[in-house]
């Protein structure tokens, strides 16, 4: 876990799952974060936030990267 942020900070077990299901799991396991579904190739800000987890999905809505706090 990150020393800066509280609670669980990564979810490698969700790679390959549906994005919506992954987001729900993340928010239930760490109530301090908001899971945001992002399509691959989308430009995002580079700022670090302890209250955000980006869930990267492909065209089919499947998680392609390990969701982490940031």
Predicted model as a PDB file, atoms N, CA, C, CB and O in Angstrom, pLDDT in the B-factor column:
MODEL        1                                                                  
ATOM      1  N   UNK A   1       0.816  -1.189   0.000  1.00 46.00           N  
ATOM      2  CA  UNK A   1       0.000   0.000   0.000  1.00 46.00           C  
ATOM      3  C   UNK A   1       0.855   1.246   0.000  1.00 46.00           C  
ATOM      4  CB  UNK A   1      -0.926   0.001   1.185  1.00 46.00           C  
ATOM      5  O   UNK A   1       1.963   1.248   0.537  1.00 46.00           O  
ATOM      6  N   UNK A   2       0.354   2.285  -0.589  1.00 50.00           N  
ATOM      7  CA  UNK A   2       1.070   3.546  -0.645  1.00 50.00           C  
ATOM      8  C   UNK A   2       1.153   4.163   0.744  1.00 50.00           C  
ATOM      9  CB  UNK A   2       0.392   4.510  -1.624  1.00 50.00           C  
ATOM     10  O   UNK A   2       0.188   4.113   1.507  1.00 50.00           O  
ATOM     11  N   UNK A   3       2.292   4.741   1.071  1.00 62.00           N  
ATOM     12  CA  UNK A   3       2.439   5.385   2.372  1.00 62.00           C  
ATOM     13  C   UNK A   3       1.646   6.684   2.426  1.00 62.00           C  
ATOM     14  CB  UNK A   3       3.917   5.654   2.673  1.00 62.00           C  
ATOM     15  O   UNK A   3       1.351   7.178   3.514  1.00 62.00           O  
ATOM     16  N   UNK A   4       1.294   7.249   1.266  1.00 84.00           N  
ATOM     17  CA  UNK A   4       0.553   8.503   1.224  1.00 84.00           C  
ATOM     18  C   UNK A   4      -0.952   8.300   1.396  1.00 84.00           C  
ATOM     19  CB  UNK A   4       0.826   9.216  -0.079  1.00 84.00           C  
ATOM     20  O   UNK A   4      -1.631   9.173   1.936  1.00 84.00           O  
ATOM     21  N   UNK A   5      -1.473   7.182   0.952  1.00 92.00           N  
ATOM     22  CA  UNK A   5      -2.918   6.965   0.893  1.00 92.00           C  
ATOM     23  C   UNK A   5      -3.343   5.829   1.815  1.00 92.00           C  
ATOM     24  CB  UNK A   5      -3.353   6.666  -0.543  1.00 92.00           C  
ATOM     25  O   UNK A   5      -2.593   4.882   2.053  1.00 92.00           O  
ATOM     26  N   UNK A   6      -4.565   5.948   2.327  1.00 92.00           N  
ATOM     27  CA  UNK A   6      -5.094   4.934   3.236  1.00 92.00           C  
ATOM     28  C   UNK A   6      -5.848   3.851   2.471  1.00 92.00           C  
ATOM     29  CB  UNK A   6      -6.012   5.577   4.277  1.00 92.00           C  
ATOM     30  O   UNK A   6      -6.425   4.107   1.415  1.00 92.00           O  
ATOM     31  N   UNK A   7      -5.834   2.647   3.017  1.00 93.00           N  
ATOM     32  CA  UNK A   7      -6.604   1.548   2.458  1.00 93.00           C  
ATOM     33  C   UNK A   7      -5.899   0.839   1.315  1.00 93.00           C  
ATOM     34  CB  UNK A   7      -7.923   2.051   1.989  1.00 93.00           C  
ATOM     35  O   UNK A   7      -4.762   1.157   0.964  1.00 93.00           O  
ATOM     36  N   UNK A   8      -6.597  -0.122   0.747  1.00 95.00           N  
ATOM     37  CA  UNK A   8      -6.071  -0.892  -0.375  1.00 95.00           C  
ATOM     38  C   UNK A   8      -5.782   0.053  -1.535  1.00 95.00           C  
ATOM     39  CB  UNK A   8      -7.067  -2.006  -0.805  1.00 95.00           C  
ATOM     40  O   UNK A   8      -6.553   0.978  -1.791  1.00 95.00           O  
ATOM     41  N   UNK A   9      -4.653  -0.179  -2.249  1.00 95.00           N  
ATOM     42  CA  UNK A   9      -4.272   0.773  -3.299  1.00 95.00           C  
ATOM     43  C   UNK A   9      -4.070   0.155  -4.675  1.00 95.00           C  
ATOM     44  CB  UNK A   9      -3.024   1.467  -2.903  1.00 95.00           C  
ATOM     45  O   UNK A   9      -3.777   0.882  -5.624  1.00 95.00           O  
ATOM     46  N   UNK A  10      -4.215  -1.157  -4.818  1.00 97.00           N  
ATOM     47  CA  UNK A  10      -4.106  -1.764  -6.148  1.00 97.00           C  
ATOM     48  C   UNK A  10      -4.954  -3.039  -6.193  1.00 97.00           C  
ATOM     49  CB  UNK A  10      -2.613  -2.080  -6.499  1.00 97.00           C  
ATOM     50  O   UNK A  10      -5.169  -3.705  -5.180  1.00 97.00           O  
ATOM     51  N   UNK A  11      -5.426  -3.352  -7.399  1.00 98.00           N  
ATOM     52  CA  UNK A  11      -6.341  -4.465  -7.596  1.00 98.00           C  
ATOM     53  C   UNK A  11      -5.925  -5.296  -8.806  1.00 98.00           C  
ATOM     54  CB  UNK A  11      -7.775  -3.954  -7.766  1.00 98.00           C  
ATOM     55  O   UNK A  11      -6.634  -5.295  -9.813  1.00 98.00           O  
ATOM     56  N   UNK A  12      -4.797  -6.005  -8.740  1.00 98.00           N  
ATOM     57  CA  UNK A  12      -4.348  -6.801  -9.886  1.00 98.00           C  
ATOM     58  C   UNK A  12      -5.317  -7.932 -10.247  1.00 98.00           C  
ATOM     59  CB  UNK A  12      -2.981  -7.383  -9.598  1.00 98.00           C  
ATOM     60  O   UNK A  12      -5.356  -8.376 -11.395  1.00 98.00           O  
ATOM     61  N   UNK A  13      -6.082  -8.388  -9.286  1.00 98.00           N  
ATOM     62  CA  UNK A  13      -7.015  -9.486  -9.527  1.00 98.00           C  
ATOM     63  C   UNK A  13      -8.178  -9.103 -10.446  1.00 98.00           C  
ATOM     64  CB  UNK A  13      -7.558  -9.981  -8.216  1.00 98.00           C  
ATOM     65  O   UNK A  13      -8.922  -9.971 -10.899  1.00 98.00           O  
ATOM     66  N   UNK A  14      -8.335  -7.799 -10.721  1.00 98.00           N  
ATOM     67  CA  UNK A  14      -9.459  -7.344 -11.540  1.00 98.00           C  
ATOM     68  C   UNK A  14      -9.145  -7.257 -13.036  1.00 98.00           C  
ATOM     69  CB  UNK A  14      -9.913  -6.004 -11.056  1.00 98.00           C  
ATOM     70  O   UNK A  14     -10.048  -7.029 -13.842  1.00 98.00           O  
ATOM     71  N   UNK A  15      -7.880  -7.434 -13.413  1.00 98.00           N  
ATOM     72  CA  UNK A  15      -7.535  -7.418 -14.838  1.00 98.00           C  
ATOM     73  C   UNK A  15      -8.274  -8.571 -15.519  1.00 98.00           C  
ATOM     74  CB  UNK A  15      -5.976  -7.537 -15.053  1.00 98.00           C  
ATOM     75  O   UNK A  15      -8.200  -9.717 -15.076  1.00 98.00           O  
ATOM     76  N   UNK A  16      -8.985  -8.253 -16.598  1.00 98.00           N  
ATOM     77  CA  UNK A  16      -9.773  -9.245 -17.319  1.00 98.00           C  
ATOM     78  C   UNK A  16     -11.248  -9.229 -16.959  1.00 98.00           C  
ATOM     79  CB  UNK A  16      -9.223 -10.601 -17.062  1.00 98.00           C  
ATOM     80  O   UNK A  16     -12.061  -9.843 -17.650  1.00 98.00           O  
ATOM     81  N   UNK A  17     -11.605  -8.530 -15.881  1.00 98.00           N  
ATOM     82  CA  UNK A  17     -13.005  -8.417 -15.471  1.00 98.00           C  
ATOM     83  C   UNK A  17     -13.697  -7.287 -16.233  1.00 98.00           C  
ATOM     84  CB  UNK A  17     -13.107  -8.177 -13.950  1.00 98.00           C  
ATOM     85  O   UNK A  17     -13.039  -6.487 -16.899  1.00 98.00           O  
ATOM     86  N   UNK A  18     -15.015  -7.226 -16.134  1.00 98.00           N  
ATOM     87  CA  UNK A  18     -15.781  -6.123 -16.706  1.00 98.00           C  
ATOM     88  C   UNK A  18     -15.476  -4.858 -15.912  1.00 98.00           C  
ATOM     89  CB  UNK A  18     -17.314  -6.434 -16.700  1.00 98.00           C  
ATOM     90  O   UNK A  18     -15.373  -4.898 -14.686  1.00 98.00           O  
ATOM     91  N   UNK A  19     -15.333  -3.737 -16.612  1.00 98.00           N  
ATOM     92  CA  UNK A  19     -14.986  -2.474 -15.964  1.00 98.00           C  
ATOM     93  C   UNK A  19     -15.971  -2.054 -14.892  1.00 98.00           C  
ATOM     94  CB  UNK A  19     -14.886  -1.395 -16.986  1.00 98.00           C  
ATOM     95  O   UNK A  19     -15.565  -1.617 -13.814  1.00 98.00           O  
ATOM     96  N   UNK A  20     -17.260  -2.179 -15.172  1.00 98.00           N  
ATOM     97  CA  UNK A  20     -18.281  -1.766 -14.195  1.00 98.00           C  
ATOM     98  C   UNK A  20     -18.210  -2.604 -12.930  1.00 98.00           C  
ATOM     99  CB  UNK A  20     -19.680  -1.870 -14.805  1.00 98.00           C  
ATOM    100  O   UNK A  20     -18.359  -2.087 -11.823  1.00 98.00           O  
ATOM    101  N   UNK A  21     -17.982  -3.902 -13.100  1.00 98.00           N  
ATOM    102  CA  UNK A  21     -17.858  -4.785 -11.933  1.00 98.00           C  
ATOM    103  C   UNK A  21     -16.600  -4.448 -11.145  1.00 98.00           C  
ATOM    104  CB  UNK A  21     -17.834  -6.268 -12.369  1.00 98.00           C  
ATOM    105  O   UNK A  21     -16.613  -4.437  -9.914  1.00 98.00           O  
ATOM    106  N   UNK A  22     -15.510  -4.172 -11.862  1.00 98.00           N  
ATOM    107  CA  UNK A  22     -14.250  -3.821 -11.208  1.00 98.00           C  
ATOM    108  C   UNK A  22     -14.401  -2.531 -10.408  1.00 98.00           C  
ATOM    109  CB  UNK A  22     -13.125  -3.675 -12.246  1.00 98.00           C  
ATOM    110  O   UNK A  22     -13.931  -2.445  -9.273  1.00 98.00           O  
ATOM    111  N   UNK A  23     -15.051  -1.534 -10.990  1.00 98.00           N  
ATOM    112  CA  UNK A  23     -15.243  -0.250 -10.293  1.00 98.00           C  
ATOM    113  C   UNK A  23     -16.042  -0.452  -9.011  1.00 98.00           C  
ATOM    114  CB  UNK A  23     -15.961   0.768 -11.210  1.00 98.00           C  
ATOM    115  O   UNK A  23     -15.719   0.129  -7.975  1.00 98.00           O  
ATOM    116  N   UNK A  24     -17.074  -1.267  -9.082  1.00 98.00           N  
ATOM    117  CA  UNK A  24     -17.880  -1.533  -7.886  1.00 98.00           C  
ATOM    118  C   UNK A  24     -17.061  -2.240  -6.811  1.00 98.00           C  
ATOM    119  CB  UNK A  24     -19.107  -2.378  -8.248  1.00 98.00           C  
ATOM    120  O   UNK A  24     -17.175  -1.913  -5.630  1.00 98.00           O  
ATOM    121  N   UNK A  25     -16.241  -3.202  -7.211  1.00 98.00           N  
ATOM    122  CA  UNK A  25     -15.386  -3.919  -6.260  1.00 98.00           C  
ATOM    123  C   UNK A  25     -14.404  -2.969  -5.595  1.00 98.00           C  
ATOM    124  CB  UNK A  25     -14.628  -5.052  -6.962  1.00 98.00           C  
ATOM    125  O   UNK A  25     -14.228  -3.007  -4.377  1.00 98.00           O  
ATOM    126  N   UNK A  26     -13.766  -2.120  -6.386  1.00 98.00           N  
ATOM    127  CA  UNK A  26     -12.782  -1.167  -5.860  1.00 98.00           C  
ATOM    128  C   UNK A  26     -13.424  -0.264  -4.818  1.00 98.00           C  
ATOM    129  CB  UNK A  26     -12.178  -0.320  -6.999  1.00 98.00           C  
ATOM    130  O   UNK A  26     -12.882  -0.085  -3.727  1.00 98.00           O  
ATOM    131  N   UNK A  27     -14.565   0.300  -5.148  1.00 98.00           N  
ATOM    132  CA  UNK A  27     -15.227   1.219  -4.221  1.00 98.00           C  
ATOM    133  C   UNK A  27     -15.738   0.519  -2.968  1.00 98.00           C  
ATOM    134  CB  UNK A  27     -16.376   1.912  -4.916  1.00 98.00           C  
ATOM    135  O   UNK A  27     -15.841   1.142  -1.911  1.00 98.00           O  
ATOM    136  N   UNK A  28     -16.058  -0.766  -3.073  1.00 97.00           N  
ATOM    137  CA  UNK A  28     -16.512  -1.491  -1.879  1.00 97.00           C  
ATOM    138  C   UNK A  28     -15.338  -1.889  -0.984  1.00 97.00           C  
ATOM    139  CB  UNK A  28     -17.305  -2.741  -2.286  1.00 97.00           C  
ATOM    140  O   UNK A  28     -15.495  -2.017   0.230  1.00 97.00           O  
ATOM    141  N   UNK A  29     -14.156  -2.085  -1.588  1.00 97.00           N  
ATOM    142  CA  UNK A  29     -12.982  -2.480  -0.806  1.00 97.00           C  
ATOM    143  C   UNK A  29     -12.207  -1.301  -0.240  1.00 97.00           C  
ATOM    144  CB  UNK A  29     -12.068  -3.307  -1.653  1.00 97.00           C  
ATOM    145  O   UNK A  29     -11.443  -1.467   0.710  1.00 97.00           O  
ATOM    146  N   UNK A  30     -12.391  -0.111  -0.807  1.00 97.00           N  
ATOM    147  CA  UNK A  30     -11.770   1.104  -0.268  1.00 97.00           C  
ATOM    148  C   UNK A  30     -12.769   2.238  -0.435  1.00 97.00           C  
ATOM    149  CB  UNK A  30     -10.404   1.434  -0.989  1.00 97.00           C  
ATOM    150  O   UNK A  30     -12.900   2.819  -1.512  1.00 97.00           O  
ATOM    151  N   UNK A  31     -13.468   2.539   0.650  1.00 96.00           N  
ATOM    152  CA  UNK A  31     -14.525   3.559   0.627  1.00 96.00           C  
ATOM    153  C   UNK A  31     -13.993   4.978   0.473  1.00 96.00           C  
ATOM    154  CB  UNK A  31     -15.340   3.473   1.888  1.00 96.00           C  
ATOM    155  O   UNK A  31     -14.779   5.917   0.350  1.00 96.00           O  
ATOM    156  N   UNK A  32     -12.690   5.149   0.476  1.00 96.00           N  
ATOM    157  CA  UNK A  32     -12.088   6.479   0.350  1.00 96.00           C  
ATOM    158  C   UNK A  32     -11.821   6.871  -1.097  1.00 96.00           C  
ATOM    159  CB  UNK A  32     -10.799   6.535   1.130  1.00 96.00           C  
ATOM    160  O   UNK A  32     -11.386   7.991  -1.362  1.00 96.00           O  
ATOM    161  N   UNK A  33     -12.078   5.952  -2.048  1.00 97.00           N  
ATOM    162  CA  UNK A  33     -11.767   6.241  -3.452  1.00 97.00           C  
ATOM    163  C   UNK A  33     -13.006   6.203  -4.327  1.00 97.00           C  
ATOM    164  CB  UNK A  33     -10.742   5.252  -3.978  1.00 97.00           C  
ATOM    165  O   UNK A  33     -14.013   5.577  -3.997  1.00 97.00           O  
ATOM    166  N   UNK A  34     -12.901   6.898  -5.461  1.00 98.00           N  
ATOM    167  CA  UNK A  34     -13.895   6.821  -6.533  1.00 98.00           C  
ATOM    168  C   UNK A  34     -13.218   6.143  -7.704  1.00 98.00           C  
ATOM    169  CB  UNK A  34     -14.455   8.245  -6.932  1.00 98.00           C  
ATOM    170  O   UNK A  34     -12.152   6.572  -8.146  1.00 98.00           O  
ATOM    171  N   UNK A  35     -13.831   5.085  -8.209  1.00 98.00           N  
ATOM    172  CA  UNK A  35     -13.292   4.381  -9.365  1.00 98.00           C  
ATOM    173  C   UNK A  35     -13.864   5.021 -10.628  1.00 98.00           C  
ATOM    174  CB  UNK A  35     -13.627   2.853  -9.305  1.00 98.00           C  
ATOM    175  O   UNK A  35     -15.076   5.188 -10.760  1.00 98.00           O  
ATOM    176  N   UNK A  36     -12.972   5.377 -11.552  1.00 98.00           N  
ATOM    177  CA  UNK A  36     -13.362   6.051 -12.792  1.00 98.00           C  
ATOM    178  C   UNK A  36     -12.988   5.145 -13.962  1.00 98.00           C  
ATOM    179  CB  UNK A  36     -12.671   7.459 -12.922  1.00 98.00           C  
ATOM    180  O   UNK A  36     -11.818   4.803 -14.138  1.00 98.00           O  
ATOM    181  N   UNK A  37     -13.969   4.762 -14.752  1.00 98.00           N  
ATOM    182  CA  UNK A  37     -13.711   3.920 -15.924  1.00 98.00           C  
ATOM    183  C   UNK A  37     -13.203   4.800 -17.054  1.00 98.00           C  
ATOM    184  CB  UNK A  37     -14.994   3.142 -16.360  1.00 98.00           C  
ATOM    185  O   UNK A  37     -13.817   5.812 -17.393  1.00 98.00           O  
ATOM    186  N   UNK A  38     -12.060   4.397 -17.641  1.00 98.00           N  
ATOM    187  CA  UNK A  38     -11.419   5.171 -18.707  1.00 98.00           C  
ATOM    188  C   UNK A  38     -11.116   4.228 -19.876  1.00 98.00           C  
ATOM    189  CB  UNK A  38     -10.107   5.872 -18.193  1.00 98.00           C  
ATOM    190  O   UNK A  38     -10.522   3.167 -19.685  1.00 98.00           O  
ATOM    191  N   UNK A  39     -11.526   4.621 -21.080  1.00 98.00           N  
ATOM    192  CA  UNK A  39     -11.238   3.805 -22.262  1.00 98.00           C  
ATOM    193  C   UNK A  39      -9.779   3.963 -22.656  1.00 98.00           C  
ATOM    194  CB  UNK A  39     -12.159   4.194 -23.439  1.00 98.00           C  
ATOM    195  O   UNK A  39      -9.219   5.056 -22.576  1.00 98.00           O  
ATOM    196  N   UNK A  40      -9.161   2.850 -23.089  1.00 97.00           N  
ATOM    197  CA  UNK A  40      -7.769   2.881 -23.548  1.00 97.00           C  
ATOM    198  C   UNK A  40      -7.607   3.975 -24.608  1.00 97.00           C  
ATOM    199  CB  UNK A  40      -7.338   1.489 -24.119  1.00 97.00           C  
ATOM    200  O   UNK A  40      -8.470   4.155 -25.468  1.00 97.00           O  
ATOM    201  N   UNK A  41      -6.492   4.699 -24.532  1.00 95.00           N  
ATOM    202  CA  UNK A  41      -6.210   5.744 -25.500  1.00 95.00           C  
ATOM    203  C   UNK A  41      -6.714   7.116 -25.103  1.00 95.00           C  
ATOM    204  CB  UNK A  41      -6.792   5.377 -26.797  1.00 95.00           C  
ATOM    205  O   UNK A  41      -6.400   8.102 -25.769  1.00 95.00           O  
ATOM    206  N   UNK A  42      -7.492   7.201 -24.030  1.00 97.00           N  
ATOM    207  CA  UNK A  42      -8.021   8.473 -23.562  1.00 97.00           C  
ATOM    208  C   UNK A  42      -6.913   9.250 -22.842  1.00 97.00           C  
ATOM    209  CB  UNK A  42      -9.242   8.252 -22.625  1.00 97.00           C  
ATOM    210  O   UNK A  42      -6.164   8.685 -22.045  1.00 97.00           O  
ATOM    211  N   UNK A  43      -6.821  10.539 -23.129  1.00 96.00           N  
ATOM    212  CA  UNK A  43      -5.861  11.379 -22.425  1.00 96.00           C  
ATOM    213  C   UNK A  43      -6.413  11.736 -21.052  1.00 96.00           C  
ATOM    214  CB  UNK A  43      -5.543  12.658 -23.237  1.00 96.00           C  
ATOM    215  O   UNK A  43      -7.583  12.095 -20.915  1.00 96.00           O  
ATOM    216  N   UNK A  44      -5.550  11.631 -20.028  1.00 96.00           N  
ATOM    217  CA  UNK A  44      -5.941  11.958 -18.658  1.00 96.00           C  
ATOM    218  C   UNK A  44      -4.869  12.843 -18.033  1.00 96.00           C  
ATOM    219  CB  UNK A  44      -6.155  10.668 -17.812  1.00 96.00           C  
ATOM    220  O   UNK A  44      -3.740  12.906 -18.520  1.00 96.00           O  
ATOM    221  N   UNK A  45      -5.229  13.514 -16.967  1.00 95.00           N  
ATOM    222  CA  UNK A  45      -4.267  14.348 -16.259  1.00 95.00           C  
ATOM    223  C   UNK A  45      -3.248  13.477 -15.549  1.00 95.00           C  
ATOM    224  CB  UNK A  45      -4.976  15.271 -15.256  1.00 95.00           C  
ATOM    225  O   UNK A  45      -3.519  12.314 -15.249  1.00 95.00           O  
ATOM    226  N   UNK A  46      -2.080  14.035 -15.282  1.00 93.00           N  
ATOM    227  CA  UNK A  46      -1.003  13.281 -14.639  1.00 93.00           C  
ATOM    228  C   UNK A  46      -0.947  13.510 -13.132  1.00 93.00           C  
ATOM    229  CB  UNK A  46       0.327  13.653 -15.258  1.00 93.00           C  
ATOM    230  O   UNK A  46      -0.033  13.020 -12.470  1.00 93.00           O  
ATOM    231  N   UNK A  47      -1.910  14.246 -12.581  1.00 95.00           N  
ATOM    232  CA  UNK A  47      -1.889  14.533 -11.148  1.00 95.00           C  
ATOM    233  C   UNK A  47      -2.179  13.275 -10.335  1.00 95.00           C  
ATOM    234  CB  UNK A  47      -2.905  15.628 -10.808  1.00 95.00           C  
ATOM    235  O   UNK A  47      -2.906  12.388 -10.782  1.00 95.00           O  
ATOM    236  N   UNK A  48      -1.604  13.210  -9.134  1.00 95.00           N  
ATOM    237  CA  UNK A  48      -1.797  12.075  -8.235  1.00 95.00           C  
ATOM    238  C   UNK A  48      -2.853  12.441  -7.213  1.00 95.00           C  
ATOM    239  CB  UNK A  48      -0.469  11.670  -7.536  1.00 95.00           C  
ATOM    240  O   UNK A  48      -2.775  13.492  -6.576  1.00 95.00           O  
ATOM    241  N   UNK A  49      -3.853  11.562  -7.054  1.00 95.00           N  
ATOM    242  CA  UNK A  49      -4.917  11.800  -6.074  1.00 95.00           C  
ATOM    243  C   UNK A  49      -5.204  10.518  -5.312  1.00 95.00           C  
ATOM    244  CB  UNK A  49      -6.206  12.319  -6.764  1.00 95.00           C  
ATOM    245  O   UNK A  49      -5.392   9.458  -5.908  1.00 95.00           O  
ATOM    246  N   UNK A  50      -5.235  10.623  -3.994  1.00 96.00           N  
ATOM    247  CA  UNK A  50      -5.508   9.459  -3.153  1.00 96.00           C  
ATOM    248  C   UNK A  50      -6.965   9.004  -3.223  1.00 96.00           C  
ATOM    249  CB  UNK A  50      -5.145   9.768  -1.722  1.00 96.00           C  
ATOM    250  O   UNK A  50      -7.295   7.912  -2.759  1.00 96.00           O  
ATOM    251  N   UNK A  51      -7.829   9.826  -3.793  1.00 97.00           N  
ATOM    252  CA  UNK A  51      -9.250   9.485  -3.834  1.00 97.00           C  
ATOM    253  C   UNK A  51      -9.707   8.985  -5.213  1.00 97.00           C  
ATOM    254  CB  UNK A  51     -10.073  10.694  -3.435  1.00 97.00           C  
ATOM    255  O   UNK A  51     -10.907   8.893  -5.470  1.00 97.00           O  
ATOM    256  N   UNK A  52      -8.751   8.661  -6.103  1.00 97.00           N  
ATOM    257  CA  UNK A  52      -9.129   8.252  -7.452  1.00 97.00           C  
ATOM    258  C   UNK A  52      -8.403   6.968  -7.860  1.00 97.00           C  
ATOM    259  CB  UNK A  52      -8.822   9.374  -8.454  1.00 97.00           C  
ATOM    260  O   UNK A  52      -7.211   6.793  -7.608  1.00 97.00           O  
ATOM    261  N   UNK A  53      -9.163   6.083  -8.494  1.00 98.00           N  
ATOM    262  CA  UNK A  53      -8.599   4.891  -9.119  1.00 98.00           C  
ATOM    263  C   UNK A  53      -9.130   4.870 -10.546  1.00 98.00           C  
ATOM    264  CB  UNK A  53      -8.974   3.564  -8.328  1.00 98.00           C  
ATOM    265  O   UNK A  53     -10.342   4.851 -10.760  1.00 98.00           O  
ATOM    266  N   UNK A  54      -8.236   4.872 -11.510  1.00 98.00           N  
ATOM    267  CA  UNK A  54      -8.649   4.771 -12.905  1.00 98.00           C  
ATOM    268  C   UNK A  54      -8.713   3.297 -13.293  1.00 98.00           C  
ATOM    269  CB  UNK A  54      -7.674   5.553 -13.839  1.00 98.00           C  
ATOM    270  O   UNK A  54      -7.781   2.530 -13.053  1.00 98.00           O  
ATOM    271  N   UNK A  55      -9.830   2.927 -13.895  1.00 98.00           N  
ATOM    272  CA  UNK A  55     -10.048   1.558 -14.360  1.00 98.00           C  
ATOM    273  C   UNK A  55      -9.979   1.607 -15.883  1.00 98.00           C  
ATOM    274  CB  UNK A  55     -11.439   0.966 -13.850  1.00 98.00           C  
ATOM    275  O   UNK A  55     -10.932   2.026 -16.539  1.00 98.00           O  
ATOM    276  N   UNK A  56      -8.851   1.178 -16.444  1.00 98.00           N  
ATOM    277  CA  UNK A  56      -8.624   1.226 -17.887  1.00 98.00           C  
ATOM    278  C   UNK A  56      -9.284   0.032 -18.552  1.00 98.00           C  
ATOM    279  CB  UNK A  56      -7.116   1.255 -18.208  1.00 98.00           C  
ATOM    280  O   UNK A  56      -9.032  -1.116 -18.185  1.00 98.00           O  
ATOM    281  N   UNK A  57     -10.142   0.317 -19.546  1.00 98.00           N  
ATOM    282  CA  UNK A  57     -10.868  -0.745 -20.237  1.00 98.00           C  
ATOM    283  C   UNK A  57     -10.663  -0.652 -21.751  1.00 98.00           C  
ATOM    284  CB  UNK A  57     -12.366  -0.676 -19.899  1.00 98.00           C  
ATOM    285  O   UNK A  57     -10.359   0.411 -22.292  1.00 98.00           O  
ATOM    286  N   UNK A  58     -10.841  -1.800 -22.419  1.00 98.00           N  
ATOM    287  CA  UNK A  58     -10.757  -1.828 -23.875  1.00 98.00           C  
ATOM    288  C   UNK A  58     -12.137  -1.545 -24.473  1.00 98.00           C  
ATOM    289  CB  UNK A  58     -10.214  -3.196 -24.370  1.00 98.00           C  
ATOM    290  O   UNK A  58     -13.062  -1.175 -23.751  1.00 98.00           O  
ATOM    291  N   UNK A  59     -12.274  -1.718 -25.779  1.00 98.00           N  
ATOM    292  CA  UNK A  59     -13.541  -1.436 -26.474  1.00 98.00           C  
ATOM    293  C   UNK A  59     -14.691  -2.291 -25.974  1.00 98.00           C  
ATOM    294  CB  UNK A  59     -13.375  -1.648 -27.958  1.00 98.00           C  
ATOM    295  O   UNK A  59     -15.853  -1.895 -26.070  1.00 98.00           O  
ATOM    296  N   UNK A  60     -14.370  -3.462 -25.441  1.00 98.00           N  
ATOM    297  CA  UNK A  60     -15.401  -4.368 -24.925  1.00 98.00           C  
ATOM    298  C   UNK A  60     -15.722  -4.112 -23.453  1.00 98.00           C  
ATOM    299  CB  UNK A  60     -14.960  -5.810 -25.104  1.00 98.00           C  
ATOM    300  O   UNK A  60     -16.571  -4.792 -22.876  1.00 98.00           O  
ATOM    301  N   UNK A  61     -15.043  -3.129 -22.839  1.00 98.00           N  
ATOM    302  CA  UNK A  61     -15.294  -2.810 -21.435  1.00 98.00           C  
ATOM    303  C   UNK A  61     -14.566  -3.701 -20.459  1.00 98.00           C  
ATOM    304  CB  UNK A  61     -16.740  -2.886 -21.159  1.00 98.00           C  
ATOM    305  O   UNK A  61     -14.950  -3.786 -19.293  1.00 98.00           O  
ATOM    306  N   UNK A  62     -13.506  -4.374 -20.921  1.00 98.00           N  
ATOM    307  CA  UNK A  62     -12.733  -5.292 -20.078  1.00 98.00           C  
ATOM    308  C   UNK A  62     -11.494  -4.582 -19.538  1.00 98.00           C  
ATOM    309  CB  UNK A  62     -12.325  -6.563 -20.874  1.00 98.00           C  
ATOM    310  O   UNK A  62     -10.804  -3.882 -20.280  1.00 98.00           O  
ATOM    311  N   UNK A  63     -11.215  -4.759 -18.262  1.00 98.00           N  
ATOM    312  CA  UNK A  63     -10.066  -4.129 -17.601  1.00 98.00           C  
ATOM    313  C   UNK A  63      -8.771  -4.647 -18.216  1.00 98.00           C  
ATOM    314  CB  UNK A  63     -10.086  -4.400 -16.071  1.00 98.00           C  
ATOM    315  O   UNK A  63      -8.567  -5.856 -18.327  1.00 98.00           O  
ATOM    316  N   UNK A  64      -7.888  -3.711 -18.619  1.00 98.00           N  
ATOM    317  CA  UNK A  64      -6.649  -4.090 -19.309  1.00 98.00           C  
ATOM    318  C   UNK A  64      -5.384  -3.777 -18.517  1.00 98.00           C  
ATOM    319  CB  UNK A  64      -6.579  -3.393 -20.635  1.00 98.00           C  
ATOM    320  O   UNK A  64      -4.315  -4.303 -18.828  1.00 98.00           O  
ATOM    321  N   UNK A  65      -5.493  -2.927 -17.496  1.00 97.00           N  
ATOM    322  CA  UNK A  65      -4.333  -2.574 -16.655  1.00 97.00           C  
ATOM    323  C   UNK A  65      -4.719  -2.727 -15.207  1.00 97.00           C  
ATOM    324  CB  UNK A  65      -3.839  -1.123 -16.936  1.00 97.00           C  
ATOM    325  O   UNK A  65      -5.896  -2.641 -14.859  1.00 97.00           O  
ATOM    326  N   UNK A  66      -3.732  -2.954 -14.356  1.00 98.00           N  
ATOM    327  CA  UNK A  66      -4.002  -3.076 -12.921  1.00 98.00           C  
ATOM    328  C   UNK A  66      -4.504  -1.727 -12.403  1.00 98.00           C  
ATOM    329  CB  UNK A  66      -2.720  -3.537 -12.139  1.00 98.00           C  
ATOM    330  O   UNK A  66      -3.796  -0.724 -12.492  1.00 98.00           O  
ATOM    331  N   UNK A  67      -5.729  -1.701 -11.860  1.00 98.00           N  
ATOM    332  CA  UNK A  67      -6.230  -0.456 -11.266  1.00 98.00           C  
ATOM    333  C   UNK A  67      -5.437  -0.105 -10.008  1.00 98.00           C  
ATOM    334  CB  UNK A  67      -7.735  -0.581 -10.930  1.00 98.00           C  
ATOM    335  O   UNK A  67      -5.285  -0.936  -9.113  1.00 98.00           O  
ATOM    336  N   UNK A  68      -4.931   1.135  -9.944  1.00 97.00           N  
ATOM    337  CA  UNK A  68      -4.177   1.605  -8.781  1.00 97.00           C  
ATOM    338  C   UNK A  68      -4.633   3.010  -8.405  1.00 97.00           C  
ATOM    339  CB  UNK A  68      -2.653   1.587  -9.066  1.00 97.00           C  
ATOM    340  O   UNK A  68      -5.166   3.750  -9.232  1.00 97.00           O  
ATOM    341  N   UNK A  69      -4.413   3.357  -7.153  1.00 96.00           N  
ATOM    342  CA  UNK A  69      -4.711   4.720  -6.711  1.00 96.00           C  
ATOM    343  C   UNK A  69      -3.805   5.680  -7.455  1.00 96.00           C  
ATOM    344  CB  UNK A  69      -4.531   4.870  -5.171  1.00 96.00           C  
ATOM    345  O   UNK A  69      -2.629   5.396  -7.682  1.00 96.00           O  
ATOM    346  N   UNK A  70      -4.353   6.797  -7.824  1.00 91.00           N  
ATOM    347  CA  UNK A  70      -3.550   7.802  -8.507  1.00 91.00           C  
ATOM    348  C   UNK A  70      -4.416   8.791  -9.115  1.00 91.00           C  
ATOM    349  CB  UNK A  70      -2.664   7.209  -9.535  1.00 91.00           C  
ATOM    350  O   UNK A  70      -3.932   9.732  -9.744  1.00 91.00           O  
TER     351      UNK A  70                                                      
ENDMDL                                                                          
END                                                                             
